[in-house]
């Protein structure tokens, strides 16, 4: 929706395994319960790849309460 985390809510998370399998997780307003996604984002055995991930990681922390790690950012 934008890039202001106090104003713009989390709407969609797009995931890929890097082998051609993609998944979309859509969030309705006020409904941010995604336990499987949170487990994946916090899994220390999986590196999460972002491009300029600072905003994305902050939004995930704000709305899902998850610390995404470890990460690799291409920016």
N, CA, C, O and CB atoms as a CASP TS submission, in Angstrom:
PFRMAT TS
TARGET T0000
AUTHOR 0000-0000-0000
METHOD Language model
MODEL 1
PARENT N/A
ATOM      1  N   UNK     1       0.826  -1.194   0.000  1.00  0.00           N
ATOM      2  CA  UNK     1       0.000   0.000   0.000  1.00  0.00           C
ATOM      3  C   UNK     1       0.865   1.250   0.000  1.00  0.00           C
ATOM      4  O   UNK     1       0.439   2.289  -0.505  1.00  0.00           O
ATOM      5  CB  UNK     1      -0.937   0.003   1.204  1.00  0.00           C
ATOM      6  N   UNK     2       2.045   1.175   0.544  1.00  0.00           N
ATOM      7  CA  UNK     2       2.930   2.323   0.609  1.00  0.00           C
ATOM      8  C   UNK     2       4.149   1.969   1.412  1.00  0.00           C
ATOM      9  O   UNK     2       4.440   0.792   1.626  1.00  0.00           O
ATOM     10  CB  UNK     2       2.223   3.534   1.210  1.00  0.00           C
ATOM     11  N   UNK     3       4.863   2.975   1.858  1.00  0.00           N
ATOM     12  CA  UNK     3       6.088   2.719   2.605  1.00  0.00           C
ATOM     13  C   UNK     3       6.132   3.470   3.926  1.00  0.00           C
ATOM     14  O   UNK     3       7.212   3.837   4.390  1.00  0.00           O
ATOM     15  CB  UNK     3       7.285   3.091   1.772  1.00  0.00           C
ATOM     16  N   UNK     4       4.980   3.706   4.538  1.00  0.00           N
ATOM     17  CA  UNK     4       4.928   4.346   5.851  1.00  0.00           C
ATOM     18  C   UNK     4       4.302   3.334   6.806  1.00  0.00           C
ATOM     19  O   UNK     4       3.097   3.090   6.760  1.00  0.00           O
ATOM     20  CB  UNK     4       4.106   5.705   5.816  1.00  0.00           C
ATOM     21  N   UNK     5       5.127   2.750   7.670  1.00  0.00           N
ATOM     22  CA  UNK     5       4.616   1.646   8.490  1.00  0.00           C
ATOM     23  C   UNK     5       3.616   2.079   9.561  1.00  0.00           C
ATOM     24  O   UNK     5       2.915   1.225  10.104  1.00  0.00           O
ATOM     25  CB  UNK     5       5.763   0.945   9.150  1.00  0.00           C
ATOM     26  N   UNK     6       3.522   3.346   9.882  1.00  0.00           N
ATOM     27  CA  UNK     6       2.487   3.793  10.817  1.00  0.00           C
ATOM     28  C   UNK     6       1.137   3.954  10.118  1.00  0.00           C
ATOM     29  O   UNK     6       0.098   3.966  10.777  1.00  0.00           O
ATOM     30  CB  UNK     6       2.899   5.117  11.471  1.00  0.00           C
ATOM     31  N   UNK     7       1.146   4.078   8.791  1.00  0.00           N
ATOM     32  CA  UNK     7      -0.074   4.306   8.035  1.00  0.00           C
ATOM     33  C   UNK     7      -0.484   3.097   7.199  1.00  0.00           C
ATOM     34  O   UNK     7      -1.667   2.765   7.126  1.00  0.00           O
ATOM     35  CB  UNK     7       0.097   5.504   7.144  1.00  0.00           C
ATOM     36  N   UNK     8       0.468   2.452   6.581  1.00  0.00           N
ATOM     37  CA  UNK     8       0.190   1.400   5.608  1.00  0.00           C
ATOM     38  C   UNK     8       0.276   0.024   6.253  1.00  0.00           C
ATOM     39  O   UNK     8       1.241  -0.282   6.953  1.00  0.00           O
ATOM     40  CB  UNK     8       1.161   1.491   4.431  1.00  0.00           C
ATOM     41  N   UNK     9      -0.730  -0.796   6.015  1.00  0.00           N
ATOM     42  CA  UNK     9      -0.778  -2.105   6.672  1.00  0.00           C
ATOM     43  C   UNK     9      -0.174  -3.188   5.787  1.00  0.00           C
ATOM     44  O   UNK     9       0.019  -3.006   4.585  1.00  0.00           O
ATOM     45  CB  UNK     9      -2.220  -2.470   7.033  1.00  0.00           C
ATOM     46  N   UNK    10       0.110  -4.300   6.412  1.00  0.00           N
ATOM     47  CA  UNK    10       0.579  -5.484   5.709  1.00  0.00           C
ATOM     48  C   UNK    10      -0.585  -6.083   4.929  1.00  0.00           C
ATOM     49  O   UNK    10      -1.629  -6.390   5.505  1.00  0.00           O
ATOM     50  CB  UNK    10       1.182  -6.522   6.698  1.00  0.00           C
ATOM     51  N   UNK    11      -0.409  -6.249   3.625  1.00  0.00           N
ATOM     52  CA  UNK    11      -1.474  -6.782   2.768  1.00  0.00           C
ATOM     53  C   UNK    11      -1.141  -8.158   2.207  1.00  0.00           C
ATOM     54  O   UNK    11      -2.010  -9.026   2.131  1.00  0.00           O
ATOM     55  CB  UNK    11      -1.746  -5.827   1.628  1.00  0.00           C
ATOM     56  N   UNK    12       0.120  -8.360   1.812  1.00  0.00           N
ATOM     57  CA  UNK    12       0.488  -9.559   1.085  1.00  0.00           C
ATOM     58  C   UNK    12       1.941  -9.909   1.339  1.00  0.00           C
ATOM     59  O   UNK    12       2.802  -9.030   1.378  1.00  0.00           O
ATOM     60  CB  UNK    12       0.237  -9.380  -0.407  1.00  0.00           C
ATOM     61  N   UNK    13       2.211 -11.195   1.511  1.00  0.00           N
ATOM     62  CA  UNK    13       3.580 -11.698   1.589  1.00  0.00           C
ATOM     63  C   UNK    13       3.733 -12.704   0.465  1.00  0.00           C
ATOM     64  O   UNK    13       2.919 -13.616   0.323  1.00  0.00           O
ATOM     65  CB  UNK    13       3.900 -12.343   2.999  1.00  0.00           C
ATOM     66  N   UNK    14       4.778 -12.537  -0.334  1.00  0.00           N
ATOM     67  CA  UNK    14       5.070 -13.449  -1.434  1.00  0.00           C
ATOM     68  C   UNK    14       6.326 -14.233  -1.089  1.00  0.00           C
ATOM     69  O   UNK    14       7.350 -13.649  -0.735  1.00  0.00           O
ATOM     70  CB  UNK    14       5.243 -12.678  -2.778  1.00  0.00           C
ATOM     71  N   UNK    15       6.250 -15.549  -1.190  1.00  0.00           N
ATOM     72  CA  UNK    15       7.365 -16.420  -0.841  1.00  0.00           C
ATOM     73  C   UNK    15       7.726 -17.288  -2.032  1.00  0.00           C
ATOM     74  O   UNK    15       6.868 -17.639  -2.842  1.00  0.00           O
ATOM     75  CB  UNK    15       7.021 -17.293   0.382  1.00  0.00           C
ATOM     76  N   UNK    16       9.005 -17.634  -2.133  1.00  0.00           N
ATOM     77  CA  UNK    16       9.454 -18.569  -3.159  1.00  0.00           C
ATOM     78  C   UNK    16      10.528 -19.453  -2.561  1.00  0.00           C
ATOM     79  O   UNK    16      11.327 -19.007  -1.737  1.00  0.00           O
ATOM     80  CB  UNK    16       9.982 -17.824  -4.418  1.00  0.00           C
ATOM     81  N   UNK    17      10.544 -20.709  -2.980  1.00  0.00           N
ATOM     82  CA  UNK    17      11.588 -21.614  -2.506  1.00  0.00           C
ATOM     83  C   UNK    17      12.831 -21.553  -3.391  1.00  0.00           C
ATOM     84  O   UNK    17      13.820 -22.233  -3.115  1.00  0.00           O
ATOM     85  CB  UNK    17      11.060 -23.042  -2.451  1.00  0.00           C
ATOM     86  N   UNK    18      12.790 -20.743  -4.453  1.00  0.00           N
ATOM     87  CA  UNK    18      13.918 -20.610  -5.351  1.00  0.00           C
ATOM     88  C   UNK    18      13.978 -21.696  -6.409  1.00  0.00           C
ATOM     89  O   UNK    18      14.851 -21.669  -7.276  1.00  0.00           O
ATOM     90  CB  UNK    18      15.176 -20.612  -4.571  1.00  0.00           C
ATOM     91  N   UNK    19      13.069 -22.641  -6.349  1.00  0.00           N
ATOM     92  CA  UNK    19      13.045 -23.755  -7.302  1.00  0.00           C
ATOM     93  C   UNK    19      11.794 -23.723  -8.174  1.00  0.00           C
ATOM     94  O   UNK    19      11.472 -24.707  -8.838  1.00  0.00           O
ATOM     95  CB  UNK    19      13.123 -25.088  -6.559  1.00  0.00           C
ATOM     96  N   UNK    20      11.089 -22.589  -8.173  1.00  0.00           N
ATOM     97  CA  UNK    20       9.902 -22.448  -9.000  1.00  0.00           C
ATOM     98  C   UNK    20       8.589 -22.579  -8.257  1.00  0.00           C
ATOM     99  O   UNK    20       7.527 -22.482  -8.870  1.00  0.00           O
ATOM    100  CB  UNK    20       9.940 -23.444 -10.072  1.00  0.00           C
ATOM    101  N   UNK    21       8.633 -22.794  -6.968  1.00  0.00           N
ATOM    102  CA  UNK    21       7.420 -22.913  -6.156  1.00  0.00           C
ATOM    103  C   UNK    21       7.197 -21.577  -5.440  1.00  0.00           C
ATOM    104  O   UNK    21       8.048 -21.131  -4.670  1.00  0.00           O
ATOM    105  CB  UNK    21       7.534 -24.104  -5.122  1.00  0.00           C
ATOM    106  N   UNK    22       6.044 -20.941  -5.698  1.00  0.00           N
ATOM    107  CA  UNK    22       5.730 -19.658  -5.060  1.00  0.00           C
ATOM    108  C   UNK    22       4.440 -19.761  -4.274  1.00  0.00           C
ATOM    109  O   UNK    22       3.546 -20.536  -4.614  1.00  0.00           O
ATOM    110  CB  UNK    22       5.625 -18.538  -6.105  1.00  0.00           C
ATOM    111  N   UNK    23       4.355 -18.970  -3.220  1.00  0.00           N
ATOM    112  CA  UNK    23       3.156 -18.922  -2.383  1.00  0.00           C
ATOM    113  C   UNK    23       2.861 -17.468  -2.041  1.00  0.00           C
ATOM    114  O   UNK    23       3.774 -16.660  -1.867  1.00  0.00           O
ATOM    115  CB  UNK    23       3.333 -19.777  -1.084  1.00  0.00           C
ATOM    116  N   UNK    24       1.582 -17.150  -1.949  1.00  0.00           N
ATOM    117  CA  UNK    24       1.132 -15.826  -1.544  1.00  0.00           C
ATOM    118  C   UNK    24       0.315 -15.966  -0.274  1.00  0.00           C
ATOM    119  O   UNK    24      -0.533 -16.852  -0.166  1.00  0.00           O
ATOM    120  CB  UNK    24       0.304 -15.138  -2.668  1.00  0.00           C
ATOM    121  N   UNK    25       0.572 -15.093   0.683  1.00  0.00           N
ATOM    122  CA  UNK    25      -0.213 -15.042   1.919  1.00  0.00           C
ATOM    123  C   UNK    25      -0.861 -13.665   1.955  1.00  0.00           C
ATOM    124  O   UNK    25      -0.177 -12.649   2.085  1.00  0.00           O
ATOM    125  CB  UNK    25       0.682 -15.308   3.212  1.00  0.00           C
ATOM    126  N   UNK    26      -2.178 -13.640   1.839  1.00  0.00           N
ATOM    127  CA  UNK    26      -2.912 -12.368   1.823  1.00  0.00           C
ATOM    128  C   UNK    26      -3.525 -12.123   3.188  1.00  0.00           C
ATOM    129  O   UNK    26      -4.063 -13.036   3.815  1.00  0.00           O
ATOM    130  CB  UNK    26      -4.011 -12.368   0.728  1.00  0.00           C
ATOM    131  N   UNK    27      -3.437 -10.874   3.645  1.00  0.00           N
ATOM    132  CA  UNK    27      -3.969 -10.492   4.947  1.00  0.00           C
ATOM    133  C   UNK    27      -5.140  -9.540   4.774  1.00  0.00           C
ATOM    134  O   UNK    27      -5.044  -8.552   4.045  1.00  0.00           O
ATOM    135  CB  UNK    27      -2.877  -9.847   5.814  1.00  0.00           C
ATOM    136  N   UNK    28      -6.231  -9.834   5.435  1.00  0.00           N
ATOM    137  CA  UNK    28      -7.365  -8.929   5.467  1.00  0.00           C
ATOM    138  C   UNK    28      -7.134  -7.888   6.560  1.00  0.00           C
ATOM    139  O   UNK    28      -6.369  -8.151   7.488  1.00  0.00           O
ATOM    140  CB  UNK    28      -8.690  -9.703   5.704  1.00  0.00           C
ATOM    141  N   UNK    29      -7.758  -6.733   6.483  1.00  0.00           N
ATOM    142  CA  UNK    29      -7.562  -5.712   7.521  1.00  0.00           C
ATOM    143  C   UNK    29      -7.850  -6.261   8.919  1.00  0.00           C
ATOM    144  O   UNK    29      -8.909  -6.837   9.168  1.00  0.00           O
ATOM    145  CB  UNK    29      -8.460  -4.502   7.246  1.00  0.00           C
ATOM    146  N   UNK    30      -6.899  -6.075   9.815  1.00  0.00           N
ATOM    147  CA  UNK    30      -7.059  -6.486  11.201  1.00  0.00           C
ATOM    148  C   UNK    30      -6.856  -7.967  11.462  1.00  0.00           C
ATOM    149  O   UNK    30      -6.973  -8.406  12.606  1.00  0.00           O
ATOM    150  CB  UNK    30      -8.393  -6.107  11.661  1.00  0.00           C
ATOM    151  N   UNK    31      -6.556  -8.749  10.437  1.00  0.00           N
ATOM    152  CA  UNK    31      -6.374 -10.197  10.601  1.00  0.00           C
ATOM    153  C   UNK    31      -4.942 -10.570  10.220  1.00  0.00           C
ATOM    154  O   UNK    31      -4.632 -10.768   9.045  1.00  0.00           O
ATOM    155  CB  UNK    31      -7.402 -10.995   9.731  1.00  0.00           C
ATOM    156  N   UNK    32      -4.092 -10.662  11.213  1.00  0.00           N
ATOM    157  CA  UNK    32      -2.674 -10.895  10.975  1.00  0.00           C
ATOM    158  C   UNK    32      -2.181 -12.147  11.682  1.00  0.00           C
ATOM    159  O   UNK    32      -1.061 -12.173  12.192  1.00  0.00           O
ATOM    160  CB  UNK    32      -1.867  -9.698  11.423  1.00  0.00           C
ATOM    161  N   UNK    33      -3.002 -13.172  11.716  1.00  0.00           N
ATOM    162  CA  UNK    33      -2.628 -14.435  12.341  1.00  0.00           C
ATOM    163  C   UNK    33      -2.075 -15.362  11.265  1.00  0.00           C
ATOM    164  O   UNK    33      -2.816 -15.809  10.390  1.00  0.00           O
ATOM    165  CB  UNK    33      -3.844 -15.087  13.072  1.00  0.00           C
ATOM    166  N   UNK    34      -0.780 -15.654  11.324  1.00  0.00           N
ATOM    167  CA  UNK    34      -0.136 -16.521  10.338  1.00  0.00           C
ATOM    168  C   UNK    34       0.962 -17.334  11.023  1.00  0.00           C
ATOM    169  O   UNK    34       2.145 -17.078  10.797  1.00  0.00           O
ATOM    170  CB  UNK    34       0.450 -15.685   9.158  1.00  0.00           C
ATOM    171  N   UNK    35       0.592 -18.309  11.857  1.00  0.00           N
ATOM    172  CA  UNK    35       1.592 -19.046  12.637  1.00  0.00           C
ATOM    173  C   UNK    35       2.609 -19.799  11.784  1.00  0.00           C
ATOM    174  O   UNK    35       3.782 -19.858  12.150  1.00  0.00           O
ATOM    175  CB  UNK    35       0.901 -20.017  13.543  1.00  0.00           C
ATOM    176  N   UNK    36       2.194 -20.371  10.664  1.00  0.00           N
ATOM    177  CA  UNK    36       3.151 -21.094   9.819  1.00  0.00           C
ATOM    178  C   UNK    36       4.151 -20.143   9.177  1.00  0.00           C
ATOM    179  O   UNK    36       5.339 -20.454   9.088  1.00  0.00           O
ATOM    180  CB  UNK    36       2.414 -21.884   8.734  1.00  0.00           C
ATOM    181  N   UNK    37       3.680 -18.999   8.736  1.00  0.00           N
ATOM    182  CA  UNK    37       4.570 -17.995   8.167  1.00  0.00           C
ATOM    183  C   UNK    37       5.556 -17.496   9.225  1.00  0.00           C
ATOM    184  O   UNK    37       6.740 -17.330   8.936  1.00  0.00           O
ATOM    185  CB  UNK    37       3.758 -16.818   7.590  1.00  0.00           C
ATOM    186  N   UNK    38       5.083 -17.261  10.429  1.00  0.00           N
ATOM    187  CA  UNK    38       5.965 -16.798  11.507  1.00  0.00           C
ATOM    188  C   UNK    38       7.046 -17.830  11.821  1.00  0.00           C
ATOM    189  O   UNK    38       8.203 -17.473  12.046  1.00  0.00           O
ATOM    190  CB  UNK    38       5.148 -16.496  12.772  1.00  0.00           C
ATOM    191  N   UNK    39       6.669 -19.105  11.834  1.00  0.00           N
ATOM    192  CA  UNK    39       7.664 -20.167  12.070  1.00  0.00           C
ATOM    193  C   UNK    39       8.731 -20.160  10.985  1.00  0.00           C
ATOM    194  O   UNK    39       9.920 -20.299  11.273  1.00  0.00           O
ATOM    195  CB  UNK    39       6.981 -21.550  12.125  1.00  0.00           C
ATOM    196  N   UNK    40       8.310 -20.000   9.755  1.00  0.00           N
ATOM    197  CA  UNK    40       9.244 -19.974   8.636  1.00  0.00           C
ATOM    198  C   UNK    40      10.183 -18.775   8.724  1.00  0.00           C
ATOM    199  O   UNK    40      11.391 -18.918   8.539  1.00  0.00           O
ATOM    200  CB  UNK    40       8.484 -19.949   7.314  1.00  0.00           C
ATOM    201  N   UNK    41       9.638 -17.599   9.003  1.00  0.00           N
ATOM    202  CA  UNK    41      10.453 -16.385   9.067  1.00  0.00           C
ATOM    203  C   UNK    41      11.461 -16.417  10.208  1.00  0.00           C
ATOM    204  O   UNK    41      12.541 -15.838  10.097  1.00  0.00           O
ATOM    205  CB  UNK    41       9.563 -15.172   9.214  1.00  0.00           C
ATOM    206  N   UNK    42      11.121 -17.084  11.295  1.00  0.00           N
ATOM    207  CA  UNK    42      12.014 -17.144  12.456  1.00  0.00           C
ATOM    208  C   UNK    42      12.946 -18.350  12.430  1.00  0.00           C
ATOM    209  O   UNK    42      13.818 -18.460  13.292  1.00  0.00           O
ATOM    210  CB  UNK    42      11.201 -17.171  13.723  1.00  0.00           C
ATOM    211  N   UNK    43      12.790 -19.251  11.473  1.00  0.00           N
ATOM    212  CA  UNK    43      13.592 -20.480  11.413  1.00  0.00           C
ATOM    213  C   UNK    43      15.071 -20.150  11.211  1.00  0.00           C
ATOM    214  O   UNK    43      15.440 -19.598  10.175  1.00  0.00           O
ATOM    215  CB  UNK    43      13.092 -21.398  10.275  1.00  0.00           C
ATOM    216  N   UNK    44      15.922 -20.480  12.186  1.00  0.00           N
ATOM    217  CA  UNK    44      17.342 -20.143  12.076  1.00  0.00           C
ATOM    218  C   UNK    44      18.089 -20.981  11.034  1.00  0.00           C
ATOM    219  O   UNK    44      19.230 -20.664  10.696  1.00  0.00           O
ATOM    220  CB  UNK    44      18.001 -20.313  13.417  1.00  0.00           C
ATOM    221  N   UNK    45      17.474 -22.027  10.531  1.00  0.00           N
ATOM    222  CA  UNK    45      18.129 -22.887   9.538  1.00  0.00           C
ATOM    223  C   UNK    45      17.862 -22.448   8.102  1.00  0.00           C
ATOM    224  O   UNK    45      18.456 -22.990   7.170  1.00  0.00           O
ATOM    225  CB  UNK    45      17.671 -24.315   9.717  1.00  0.00           C
ATOM    226  N   UNK    46      16.972 -21.469   7.913  1.00  0.00           N
ATOM    227  CA  UNK    46      16.634 -20.988   6.570  1.00  0.00           C
ATOM    228  C   UNK    46      17.021 -19.521   6.424  1.00  0.00           C
ATOM    229  O   UNK    46      16.580 -18.673   7.200  1.00  0.00           O
ATOM    230  CB  UNK    46      15.126 -21.178   6.284  1.00  0.00           C
ATOM    231  N   UNK    47      17.834 -19.236   5.439  1.00  0.00           N
ATOM    232  CA  UNK    47      18.197 -17.850   5.146  1.00  0.00           C
ATOM    233  C   UNK    47      17.083 -17.249   4.303  1.00  0.00           C
ATOM    234  O   UNK    47      16.673 -17.832   3.299  1.00  0.00           O
ATOM    235  CB  UNK    47      19.584 -17.756   4.408  1.00  0.00           C
ATOM    236  N   UNK    48      16.598 -16.092   4.708  1.00  0.00           N
ATOM    237  CA  UNK    48      15.549 -15.385   3.982  1.00  0.00           C
ATOM    238  C   UNK    48      16.194 -14.297   3.129  1.00  0.00           C
ATOM    239  O   UNK    48      16.941 -13.461   3.637  1.00  0.00           O
ATOM    240  CB  UNK    48      14.496 -14.776   4.963  1.00  0.00           C
ATOM    241  N   UNK    49      15.902 -14.313   1.834  1.00  0.00           N
ATOM    242  CA  UNK    49      16.493 -13.386   0.882  1.00  0.00           C
ATOM    243  C   UNK    49      15.533 -12.220   0.639  1.00  0.00           C
ATOM    244  O   UNK    49      14.355 -12.426   0.348  1.00  0.00           O
ATOM    245  CB  UNK    49      16.834 -14.107  -0.447  1.00  0.00           C
ATOM    246  N   UNK    50      16.044 -11.008   0.760  1.00  0.00           N
ATOM    247  CA  UNK    50      15.262  -9.791   0.527  1.00  0.00           C
ATOM    248  C   UNK    50      16.026  -8.883  -0.425  1.00  0.00           C
ATOM    249  O   UNK    50      17.250  -8.969  -0.523  1.00  0.00           O
ATOM    250  CB  UNK    50      14.957  -9.053   1.867  1.00  0.00           C
ATOM    251  N   UNK    51      15.318  -8.025  -1.116  1.00  0.00           N
ATOM    252  CA  UNK    51      15.944  -6.926  -1.841  1.00  0.00           C
ATOM    253  C   UNK    51      15.520  -5.643  -1.137  1.00  0.00           C
ATOM    254  O   UNK    51      14.346  -5.275  -1.143  1.00  0.00           O
ATOM    255  CB  UNK    51      15.536  -6.917  -3.373  1.00  0.00           C
ATOM    256  N   UNK    52      16.483  -4.978  -0.538  1.00  0.00           N
ATOM    257  CA  UNK    52      16.234  -3.791   0.279  1.00  0.00           C
ATOM    258  C   UNK    52      15.144  -4.107   1.306  1.00  0.00           C
ATOM    259  O   UNK    52      14.071  -3.503   1.315  1.00  0.00           O
ATOM    260  CB  UNK    52      15.821  -2.576  -0.611  1.00  0.00           C
ATOM    261  N   UNK    53      15.457  -5.065   2.158  1.00  0.00           N
ATOM    262  CA  UNK    53      14.484  -5.635   3.075  1.00  0.00           C
ATOM    263  C   UNK    53      14.186  -4.852   4.337  1.00  0.00           C
ATOM    264  O   UNK    53      13.348  -5.284   5.129  1.00  0.00           O
ATOM    265  CB  UNK    53      14.931  -6.939   3.457  1.00  0.00           C
ATOM    266  N   UNK    54      14.827  -3.731   4.556  1.00  0.00           N
ATOM    267  CA  UNK    54      14.633  -2.997   5.813  1.00  0.00           C
ATOM    268  C   UNK    54      13.155  -2.729   6.114  1.00  0.00           C
ATOM    269  O   UNK    54      12.690  -2.987   7.225  1.00  0.00           O
ATOM    270  CB  UNK    54      15.389  -1.677   5.762  1.00  0.00           C
ATOM    271  N   UNK    55      12.424  -2.216   5.133  1.00  0.00           N
ATOM    272  CA  UNK    55      11.009  -1.910   5.348  1.00  0.00           C
ATOM    273  C   UNK    55      10.200  -3.191   5.529  1.00  0.00           C
ATOM    274  O   UNK    55       9.380  -3.286   6.442  1.00  0.00           O
ATOM    275  CB  UNK    55      10.450  -1.092   4.171  1.00  0.00           C
ATOM    276  N   UNK    56      10.430  -4.175   4.660  1.00  0.00           N
ATOM    277  CA  UNK    56       9.677  -5.429   4.732  1.00  0.00           C
ATOM    278  C   UNK    56       9.855  -6.113   6.079  1.00  0.00           C
ATOM    279  O   UNK    56       8.886  -6.585   6.673  1.00  0.00           O
ATOM    280  CB  UNK    56      10.109  -6.370   3.615  1.00  0.00           C
ATOM    281  N   UNK    57      11.073  -6.164   6.552  1.00  0.00           N
ATOM    282  CA  UNK    57      11.365  -6.810   7.837  1.00  0.00           C
ATOM    283  C   UNK    57      10.706  -6.048   8.983  1.00  0.00           C
ATOM    284  O   UNK    57      10.195  -6.656   9.923  1.00  0.00           O
ATOM    285  CB  UNK    57      12.889  -6.900   8.065  1.00  0.00           C
ATOM    286  N   UNK    58      10.718  -4.723   8.905  1.00  0.00           N
ATOM    287  CA  UNK    58      10.067  -3.907   9.941  1.00  0.00           C
ATOM    288  C   UNK    58       8.557  -4.117   9.952  1.00  0.00           C
ATOM    289  O   UNK    58       7.953  -4.203  11.021  1.00  0.00           O
ATOM    290  CB  UNK    58      10.383  -2.423   9.725  1.00  0.00           C
ATOM    291  N   UNK    59       7.941  -4.200   8.770  1.00  0.00           N
ATOM    292  CA  UNK    59       6.487  -4.425   8.687  1.00  0.00           C
ATOM    293  C   UNK    59       6.131  -5.812   9.226  1.00  0.00           C
ATOM    294  O   UNK    59       5.144  -5.960   9.946  1.00  0.00           O
ATOM    295  CB  UNK    59       5.991  -4.277   7.220  1.00  0.00           C
ATOM    296  N   UNK    60       6.928  -6.828   8.881  1.00  0.00           N
ATOM    297  CA  UNK    60       6.683  -8.177   9.400  1.00  0.00           C
ATOM    298  C   UNK    60       6.786  -8.197  10.923  1.00  0.00           C
ATOM    299  O   UNK    60       5.984  -8.849  11.592  1.00  0.00           O
ATOM    300  CB  UNK    60       7.678  -9.181   8.788  1.00  0.00           C
ATOM    301  N   UNK    61       7.760  -7.493  11.462  1.00  0.00           N
ATOM    302  CA  UNK    61       7.914  -7.412  12.919  1.00  0.00           C
ATOM    303  C   UNK    61       6.719  -6.698  13.544  1.00  0.00           C
ATOM    304  O   UNK    61       6.189  -7.146  14.561  1.00  0.00           O
ATOM    305  CB  UNK    61       9.224  -6.680  13.286  1.00  0.00           C
ATOM    306  N   UNK    62       6.299  -5.603  12.946  1.00  0.00           N
ATOM    307  CA  UNK    62       5.207  -4.796  13.492  1.00  0.00           C
ATOM    308  C   UNK    62       3.878  -5.559  13.493  1.00  0.00           C
ATOM    309  O   UNK    62       3.175  -5.577  14.503  1.00  0.00           O
ATOM    310  CB  UNK    62       5.062  -3.504  12.692  1.00  0.00           C
ATOM    311  N   UNK    63       3.537  -6.181  12.377  1.00  0.00           N
ATOM    312  CA  UNK    63       2.221  -6.816  12.252  1.00  0.00           C
ATOM    313  C   UNK    63       2.179  -8.268  12.721  1.00  0.00           C
ATOM    314  O   UNK    63       1.156  -8.723  13.234  1.00  0.00           O
ATOM    315  CB  UNK    63       1.776  -6.753  10.829  1.00  0.00           C
ATOM    316  N   UNK    64       3.272  -8.994  12.552  1.00  0.00           N
ATOM    317  CA  UNK    64       3.265 -10.409  12.941  1.00  0.00           C
ATOM    318  C   UNK    64       4.008 -10.673  14.241  1.00  0.00           C
ATOM    319  O   UNK    64       3.893 -11.756  14.816  1.00  0.00           O
ATOM    320  CB  UNK    64       3.870 -11.243  11.845  1.00  0.00           C
ATOM    321  N   UNK    65       4.774  -9.685  14.709  1.00  0.00           N
ATOM    322  CA  UNK    65       5.527  -9.858  15.951  1.00  0.00           C
ATOM    323  C   UNK    65       6.654 -10.861  15.821  1.00  0.00           C
ATOM    324  O   UNK    65       7.047 -11.477  16.812  1.00  0.00           O
ATOM    325  CB  UNK    65       4.606 -10.287  17.054  1.00  0.00           C
ATOM    326  N   UNK    66       7.185 -11.040  14.617  1.00  0.00           N
ATOM    327  CA  UNK    66       8.230 -12.029  14.386  1.00  0.00           C
ATOM    328  C   UNK    66       9.531 -11.335  13.994  1.00  0.00           C
ATOM    329  O   UNK    66       9.532 -10.375  13.223  1.00  0.00           O
ATOM    330  CB  UNK    66       7.800 -13.031  13.294  1.00  0.00           C
ATOM    331  N   UNK    67      10.627 -11.834  14.534  1.00  0.00           N
ATOM    332  CA  UNK    67      11.940 -11.359  14.136  1.00  0.00           C
ATOM    333  C   UNK    67      12.435 -12.259  13.019  1.00  0.00           C
ATOM    334  O   UNK    67      12.693 -13.443  13.236  1.00  0.00           O
ATOM    335  CB  UNK    67      12.936 -11.342  15.339  1.00  0.00           C
ATOM    336  N   UNK    68      12.565 -11.704  11.839  1.00  0.00           N
ATOM    337  CA  UNK    68      12.979 -12.463  10.668  1.00  0.00           C
ATOM    338  C   UNK    68      14.491 -12.594  10.666  1.00  0.00           C
ATOM    339  O   UNK    68      15.213 -11.600  10.595  1.00  0.00           O
ATOM    340  CB  UNK    68      12.484 -11.792   9.368  1.00  0.00           C
ATOM    341  N   UNK    69      14.963 -13.840  10.744  1.00  0.00           N
ATOM    342  CA  UNK    69      16.409 -14.081  10.775  1.00  0.00           C
ATOM    343  C   UNK    69      16.667 -15.553  10.486  1.00  0.00           C
ATOM    344  O   UNK    69      15.817 -16.398  10.768  1.00  0.00           O
ATOM    345  CB  UNK    69      17.024 -13.670  12.153  1.00  0.00           C
ATOM    346  N   UNK    70      17.815 -15.862   9.935  1.00  0.00           N
ATOM    347  CA  UNK    70      18.819 -14.982   9.355  1.00  0.00           C
ATOM    348  C   UNK    70      18.352 -14.467   8.001  1.00  0.00           C
ATOM    349  O   UNK    70      17.500 -15.072   7.350  1.00  0.00           O
ATOM    350  CB  UNK    70      20.162 -15.711   9.217  1.00  0.00           C
ATOM    351  N   UNK    71      18.921 -13.346   7.591  1.00  0.00           N
ATOM    352  CA  UNK    71      18.523 -12.736   6.324  1.00  0.00           C
ATOM    353  C   UNK    71      19.754 -12.474   5.462  1.00  0.00           C
ATOM    354  O   UNK    71      20.883 -12.411   5.949  1.00  0.00           O
ATOM    355  CB  UNK    71      17.745 -11.423   6.568  1.00  0.00           C
ATOM    356  N   UNK    72      19.496 -12.325   4.175  1.00  0.00           N
ATOM    357  CA  UNK    72      20.492 -11.841   3.221  1.00  0.00           C
ATOM    358  C   UNK    72      19.788 -10.787   2.384  1.00  0.00           C
ATOM    359  O   UNK    72      18.743 -11.055   1.790  1.00  0.00           O
ATOM    360  CB  UNK    72      21.088 -13.014   2.321  1.00  0.00           C
ATOM    361  N   UNK    73      20.354  -9.593   2.334  1.00  0.00           N
ATOM    362  CA  UNK    73      19.731  -8.499   1.592  1.00  0.00           C
ATOM    363  C   UNK    73      20.600  -8.170   0.381  1.00  0.00           C
ATOM    364  O   UNK    73      21.812  -7.996   0.513  1.00  0.00           O
ATOM    365  CB  UNK    73      19.537  -7.241   2.500  1.00  0.00           C
ATOM    366  N   UNK    74      19.985  -8.084  -0.798  1.00  0.00           N
ATOM    367  CA  UNK    74      20.721  -7.829  -2.037  1.00  0.00           C
ATOM    368  C   UNK    74      20.991  -6.359  -2.284  1.00  0.00           C
ATOM    369  O   UNK    74      21.622  -6.025  -3.287  1.00  0.00           O
ATOM    370  CB  UNK    74      19.969  -8.389  -3.198  1.00  0.00           C
ATOM    371  N   UNK    75      20.548  -5.478  -1.427  1.00  0.00           N
ATOM    372  CA  UNK    75      20.779  -4.036  -1.610  1.00  0.00           C
ATOM    373  C   UNK    75      22.070  -3.644  -0.956  1.00  0.00           C
ATOM    374  O   UNK    75      22.451  -2.474  -0.994  1.00  0.00           O
ATOM    375  CB  UNK    75      19.621  -3.203  -1.034  1.00  0.00           C
TER
END
